[in-house]
């Protein structure tokens, strides 16, 4: 595959990955509603982006590094928002998401090094959005969810899957494919439940 095209994919994925959480932060700030937002997903997001940071450094995959570092920061802001809105009731879910799923790649790192850890992280990323998917399917009120965030998540995951195929990186293939599937479910749920009217406000967002 053309190297310029591959480089362009990395740039686009980096922009989407670095910015995807921002609309969710803005929506929580505007509505002060966490309806449909999974605290466990946020905890997992912090842990997985920390692992992707280590993987990017360990393998020299520098195109992934801005996404991972930005993800740690933005998911951290989301965590602070959710804790501020819901208090300690969200803390247990946040910690469970961060610790339980976040610890899975550790044995792979110890036994097989950074490449093995990367595959484990890819597997974890494939299920990273699972708490968010479950919450979107379970909740009858999804007003707290940002449509923009999940459209961007869908695009980012699909691009990393394609890029992973192009460079034969198993971690990116697994993670990208799983992230694409999970994000698509959430996008469909938002459309189905809220039937949003899409408007341009500097960020794509629904008004209902």
N, C-alpha and C positions, 0 to 999 in steps of 0.2 A: 504494500500500500504506500502511496506517495507520502514522503516524509513531511512535506509542507502541510498536507491534509491532516496527518497525525498530530502535528504541532498545533494546528488550528483546533482540533478536537480537545487537546489538553487545555488550551486557553479558554474555550467555551465552557468546558466542564469545571475549570477552576473558578470562573466567574459565577456560574450557577451554584456550585458548592459553597463558595464563600458567602454568597448572598441569600441562599434559600431560607435561612432561619430568620433573616431580618423582617420579612413581612409578618411572620408569626409574632415576633417581638413587638412590632408596631400594633398588631391587632390586640394583643393582650393589654398593651398600654392604653389603647383607645377604649376597649370594651370592659376591661377588668373582669372578663369572663374566661374561665378555663374549661367551659363546657366542650366536651369532645377531645380535650387535650390530655394526653397520657403523660403523667409524671415519670413513669418508668421508662418511656421512650426517651425522655430528656436525659435521664441518668445513663441510659445505654449510649445515647449520642455523645455524651462527654467521654465515656470510656472508649468507645470505638474510634473517635477522632484522635484520642491520645495514642491509641495503638497504630493508627494509620500514620501518625507523625513519626513514631519509632520506625515503622516499616519504610517510610519514604527516606529517612536518614540512613537506615541500615542497608538499603538496596540502591541508593542513589537515584531514586525516582523523584526528582526534585519538582516535577510538575504537580505532584500530589501534595507537596508540603504546604503551600499556602492554603489549600482547601482544608487540610487536617488541622492546622493551627487556628485558622479562622473558625472552624467548627467547634473546637474546644472553647474558644472565647464566647461565641454566640450562644452555644448551648448552656454555657455557664450563666449568661445573662437571663436566658429563659428560665433556668432553675431558680434564680433569685426572684424573678417575677412570680413564678408559681408559688414559691414559698411565701412571698409577700401577700399574695391573694388568699391562699388556702391555709397558711400557717403550717404548723407541724404535721398536719394530716397528710401532706404530700411528701414529707421527708422520707418516710419509710419506703414508699414506692421509688423515689429517686435513688436511694441507696441500694435497693434491691436491683434496680436496673443496672446501675453502675458496677456493683460488686459482682453479682451473680454472672451476668453475661460477660462483663469486663474481665473476669478472671480466667475465662475459658482458654484464651491463647497462651497463657503463661506456661503450662506444661509443654506445649508445642515449642515454645521459645527455648525452654531449658533442654529439651531432648533433641530438637532438630535444628535449632538456630533460627535466624530471622526469616528465612524462606519458608520454613514450616509454620512459623508463627503467622506469616503473611497469609498462608492458605487458611489457617484457623480464623484469622481476622476476617478474611473474605467470607467464610461460612457464617461468622457472627454478623457481618454486615448484611448478609442475605436475609437474616432474621431480625436485624436491628429495628426495623419498622413494625415488627409483629405486635408489640404493645399498642402502638398507635393504630394499627389495623383493627385489633380487637376492640379498642375503645370506640373507634368510628363505627363499628358494626353493632356495638352494644348500646351506645348512647342514642337517645332520641333527639337530643339537642346538640347540634354541632356548631353553634354560633361562635365558639371560641377558636375554631380551626381557621387557619388562613388558606384560602384556595391557592393563592400565589405560591406559598411555600411548597405545597405538594405538587403543583405543576412543575416548579423548578427542580424539586427532588426527582420527579419522574424523568425529566430531561437529563439531569446530571447522571443518574444511575444508568440510563440507556447509553449515554456517551461513553462512560467508563467501561461498560460491557463490550461495546464495539472496539474501544481502544485496547482492552485486554485481549480480545480475539486477535487484533492486529499484531500485538507484540508477544502473544502466547504467554500472557501472565494469568495463571490460574486464579490467583487471589482476586484480581480485578474482574475476571469473567464471572466467577461465582457471586461476588458481592454485587456487581452491576446488574446481573440478571435477577437476583433476589430483590434488590432495591427497586428495580423497574416494576416487578410484579406487585410488590406491596404498595408502592406509591400509586399505581394505577387503581388499585382497590379503593384507596382513600379518596382519590379524585372522583371516582364514580359515586362513592357514598356522599360526598359533599354536594355533588350535582343532584343526586337523587333526593336527598333529604331537604336541602335548602333551595333547590332550583334557582341557583343564583343568577342575577342579572349582572353580566360582566361590564364594568365601566373602566375608563382610563383615568387614573388618579395619580399618575407617576409610578404606581405599582398596580398590576392587575389585581382586583379585589372584588368581592361580592358585597352587595349593599344590604342584603336582608339580615 
